[in-house]
Amino acid sequence: MYRIIRSSVYAELLADRADLHQAHADRDQADADRHQTMAELHRAVEDLEQIQADAAEEQRVLDDGLLAVIRQVTAERDAARTERDAARTEVEAARAQVLLDAEDRVALRALLRTARRQSATADRVYVLYRYGALHSLHRSMEAAEQAAEAEGAPRGGWTASRPGAALPSAAEVNWRIQPLALSTP
C-alpha cells in the first residue's frame, strides 16, 4: 500500500528528522562535555585532597615547632623564677645579716661606753660571744667565764686566744671570750 504525502508534510518530516539528528548530536556532545567535566572534577578532587594532605603536614610541623618553643619558654621561665627566688633568699639573708651586724655594733658601742664610764683605768674589756654573736661585755676574763657558765657553758676547758691570732669560725665555737682594747677618746 502506498501512501501519498504532501510535500509540506514531507518537508515537516524531514525538518523533524533533522531536528532529531541535531538533538542526538547535541545529546552526544552534552554526554561528551559531561564526561570531560566529570574527569576535570575528579582531577580537582584529587588536587584538593593533595592540598589538604600537604596543609595537614604543614600544620603538624608548625604545631610541633610551637610545642617545642612553648616547652623552651616554659623551661626558661621556670629557671628565671628559680634564680629570682634564690636571689631573693640571698638578699633576705644579707639584709638580716646587715641588721644583726648593725645591732651588734650599736650594742658593742653602748657596752664600750658603759665600760669606759665604769672604769677609767681599765685598758681593755672582755667581750663574750655565743656562736659568733655578741652576748655581753665584762671587766675581766673571770667575769666573762662566770657569765658564760651561768648561761650553760661547760665549766673549765676555756682557752684564750692571743690578740691578733686567727680565730676559729663562729659556728665551731659555742662560747668565745675576746679581749678588746679600750682606746681613750
Backbone torsions as a table, in degrees:
resi	resn	phi	psi	omega
1	MET	NA	143.8	-177.2
2	TYR	-112.1	148.1	178.5
3	ARG	-124.9	141.0	-179.6
4	ILE	-102.7	129.0	-179.6
5	ILE	-122.8	135.2	178.7
6	ARG	-70.1	155.1	-178.4
7	SER	-67.4	-31.3	179.5
8	SER	-70.9	-38.0	178.4
9	VAL	-69.9	-40.1	178.7
10	TYR	-61.0	-40.8	179.3
11	ALA	-64.9	-39.4	178.7
12	GLU	-65.2	-42.5	178.4
13	LEU	-61.6	-43.7	177.8
14	LEU	-63.5	-39.3	179.1
15	ALA	-65.4	-41.4	178.4
16	ASP	-63.6	-40.0	179.5
17	ARG	-64.7	-41.1	177.9
18	ALA	-65.0	-41.3	178.2
19	ASP	-63.0	-39.1	179.4
20	LEU	-65.3	-43.3	176.0
21	HIS	-62.0	-41.0	179.4
22	GLN	-65.0	-39.9	179.3
23	ALA	-64.3	-42.5	177.3
24	HIS	-63.2	-40.7	179.1
25	ALA	-65.2	-42.7	178.4
26	ASP	-63.2	-41.0	179.1
27	ARG	-64.5	-43.4	178.2
28	ASP	-62.0	-40.4	177.9
29	GLN	-65.8	-41.0	178.6
30	ALA	-63.3	-41.4	177.6
31	ASP	-62.3	-42.4	179.1
32	ALA	-64.4	-43.5	178.4
33	ASP	-62.7	-40.7	179.6
34	ARG	-64.0	-42.7	177.8
35	HIS	-63.0	-41.4	178.9
36	GLN	-65.5	-41.9	179.5
37	THR	-64.8	-40.5	178.2
38	MET	-63.9	-40.7	178.0
39	ALA	-63.3	-43.3	178.0
40	GLU	-64.8	-38.0	178.5
41	LEU	-64.2	-42.3	177.4
42	HIS	-63.0	-41.2	177.3
43	ARG	-64.3	-40.4	179.5
44	ALA	-64.4	-40.0	178.4
45	VAL	-64.8	-42.4	178.5
46	GLU	-63.0	-42.2	177.6
47	ASP	-62.8	-41.9	179.5
48	LEU	-63.5	-41.8	178.0
49	GLU	-63.3	-39.4	178.1
50	GLN	-66.0	-41.7	178.9
51	ILE	-63.4	-41.4	178.6
52	GLN	-64.9	-40.2	178.4
53	ALA	-64.6	-43.3	178.4
54	ASP	-63.9	-41.5	179.8
55	ALA	-65.0	-40.2	178.6
56	ALA	-63.6	-40.8	178.6
57	GLU	-65.1	-43.8	178.0
58	GLU	-62.5	-40.4	178.8
59	GLN	-64.1	-40.0	178.0
60	ARG	-62.7	-43.4	179.0
61	VAL	-63.1	-43.6	178.7
62	LEU	-64.0	-41.4	178.6
63	ASP	-63.6	-42.3	178.1
64	ASP	-62.3	-42.3	178.7
65	GLY	-64.6	-42.0	179.0
66	LEU	-64.1	-41.9	177.8
67	LEU	-62.9	-39.0	178.3
68	ALA	-64.4	-42.2	179.0
69	VAL	-64.8	-42.2	179.5
70	ILE	-62.2	-43.1	178.4
71	ARG	-61.9	-43.1	-179.0
72	GLN	-65.0	-45.1	-179.6
73	VAL	-63.7	-40.0	178.5
74	THR	-63.4	-43.5	178.6
75	ALA	-63.0	-43.2	179.1
76	GLU	-64.9	-38.9	178.8
77	ARG	-64.3	-43.3	179.4
78	ASP	-64.2	-40.8	178.0
79	ALA	-63.7	-41.6	179.1
80	ALA	-64.6	-39.6	177.9
81	ARG	-64.4	-40.7	179.4
82	THR	-63.7	-44.2	178.4
83	GLU	-63.1	-41.8	179.8
84	ARG	-62.2	-45.1	-179.8
85	ASP	-63.8	-40.9	178.0
86	ALA	-63.8	-41.5	178.9
87	ALA	-64.7	-40.5	178.1
88	ARG	-62.2	-42.1	179.5
89	THR	-62.5	-43.4	178.6
90	GLU	-63.3	-42.4	-180.0
91	VAL	-64.2	-43.3	179.1
92	GLU	-62.8	-41.4	178.4
93	ALA	-64.8	-43.0	178.7
94	ALA	-64.1	-41.4	179.6
95	ARG	-62.9	-43.5	178.7
96	ALA	-63.7	-40.8	179.3
97	GLN	-65.5	-40.4	178.4
98	VAL	-62.8	-42.7	178.7
99	LEU	-63.8	-42.4	177.9
100	LEU	-63.7	-42.3	178.6
101	ASP	-62.6	-41.4	179.0
102	ALA	-64.8	-42.3	177.3
103	GLU	-61.8	-42.4	179.1
104	ASP	-62.2	-42.8	179.9
105	ARG	-63.8	-42.4	179.6
106	VAL	-63.9	-45.7	-179.6
107	ALA	-64.5	-40.9	179.5
108	LEU	-63.8	-42.4	177.9
109	ARG	-61.8	-43.0	179.7
110	ALA	-63.7	-42.8	179.1
111	LEU	-65.8	-39.0	178.0
112	LEU	-64.5	-41.6	177.7
113	ARG	-61.6	-42.5	179.5
114	THR	-63.5	-44.1	-179.9
115	ALA	-64.4	-38.9	179.4
116	ARG	-65.3	-39.9	-179.9
117	ARG	-67.8	-38.9	-176.4
118	GLN	-73.2	-34.3	-176.8
119	SER	-138.1	105.1	179.1
120	ALA	-76.5	-22.4	-177.6
121	THR	-91.0	-14.7	-177.7
122	ALA	-71.0	136.8	179.5
123	ASP	-102.0	-8.0	178.3
124	ARG	-154.1	160.3	173.4
125	VAL	-126.9	164.3	-179.1
126	TYR	-114.5	120.0	-176.7
127	VAL	-97.2	128.2	179.6
128	LEU	-99.6	122.6	178.5
129	TYR	-111.8	143.4	173.1
130	ARG	-121.8	117.8	-175.2
131	TYR	50.7	38.5	174.9
132	GLY	85.9	-5.8	-179.9
133	ALA	-100.6	143.0	-179.3
134	LEU	-61.8	129.0	179.3
135	HIS	-109.9	-52.1	-179.5
136	SER	-162.4	171.0	-177.8
137	LEU	-124.9	136.5	-174.7
138	HIS	-136.7	157.5	-179.4
139	ARG	-76.8	-29.4	-176.8
140	SER	-136.1	163.4	177.7
141	MET	-62.5	-40.0	-178.8
142	GLU	-64.0	-41.5	179.8
143	ALA	-64.4	-37.7	178.2
144	ALA	-67.2	-41.0	178.2
145	GLU	-64.7	-40.8	178.9
146	GLN	-64.1	-39.6	179.6
147	ALA	-65.9	-39.5	178.6
148	ALA	-67.5	-41.5	179.6
149	GLU	-67.1	-32.8	176.5
150	ALA	-66.4	-25.9	179.7
151	GLU	-90.9	0.7	176.3
152	GLY	111.0	5.4	177.7
153	ALA	-69.9	147.9	-179.6
154	PRO	-68.1	144.1	179.2
155	ARG	-75.2	136.6	179.3
156	GLY	76.8	178.3	179.8
157	GLY	77.2	10.7	179.0
158	TRP	-76.6	138.2	174.7
159	THR	-126.8	147.9	179.7
160	ALA	-105.1	141.4	174.8
161	SER	-102.7	146.9	-179.7
162	ARG	-72.4	145.5	176.3
163	PRO	-59.7	132.6	179.0
164	GLY	88.1	-10.1	180.0
165	ALA	-76.6	154.5	178.9
166	ALA	-68.5	137.3	-178.3
167	LEU	-103.7	149.7	173.5
168	PRO	-67.3	161.7	-177.6
169	SER	-66.0	154.7	-175.6
170	ALA	-62.9	-31.6	-178.7
171	ALA	-68.7	-20.0	-177.8
172	GLU	-88.5	-15.1	-173.3
173	VAL	-122.3	122.8	178.5
174	ASN	-68.3	-51.7	-178.2
175	TRP	-126.6	139.9	178.3
176	ARG	-143.3	139.4	176.3
177	ILE	-114.0	127.5	-176.6
178	GLN	-124.4	121.0	175.4
179	PRO	-71.8	141.1	-178.1
180	LEU	-131.9	120.7	-177.9
181	ALA	-72.1	139.2	177.5
182	LEU	-94.1	132.4	176.7
183	SER	-104.3	146.9	179.9
184	THR	-88.6	137.8	-178.1
185	PRO	-74.2	NA	NA
